[in-house]
C-alpha cells in the first residue's frame, strides 16, 4: 500500500512500503533487533572506518524514542515506526550502511521523515 510521508527519500520508498506492509511486530521484538544491530555495528567499526558509530548510536536512540511513542498508539503509527526501525536495521537498504561514507544517510532521512510526520522531528536532529 502506498505510504506518503513528506521528506521520505524517493529511492527509499519501495523498501519502506514493504517494511510498512509486513506483519506488525511488537516494540519488544523491534527493540531486540535494534540492540543487535547496534552491537553488530560497534564491532564492525573496528574494521570499517566507513561506519560512524556515533551516528549509529544517535539513530538508535531516536528509534528507541519512536518505539516508546508507538507503544499503545494506533496501528498506523505502529506500522510507520516499525518500518522506520526496520529500515534502519536492514543490512541492505538503498545505500548499504557499511559500504560507503553515506551508508547511514538514507536511514537517517527515513527516520527523520517518520519522526517529523509523527510530530517528533527533534528526535533525529543530530543524526
Secondary structure, DSSP 8 states (H G I E B T S, - for coil): -----TT--GGGHHHHHHHHHS----HHHHHHHHHHHHHHHHHHHTT-TTS-HHHHHHHHHHHHHHHHHHTTS-HHHHHHHHHHHHHHH-SSSSS-TTSSTTTTHHHHHHHHHHHHHTT-GGGGTT-
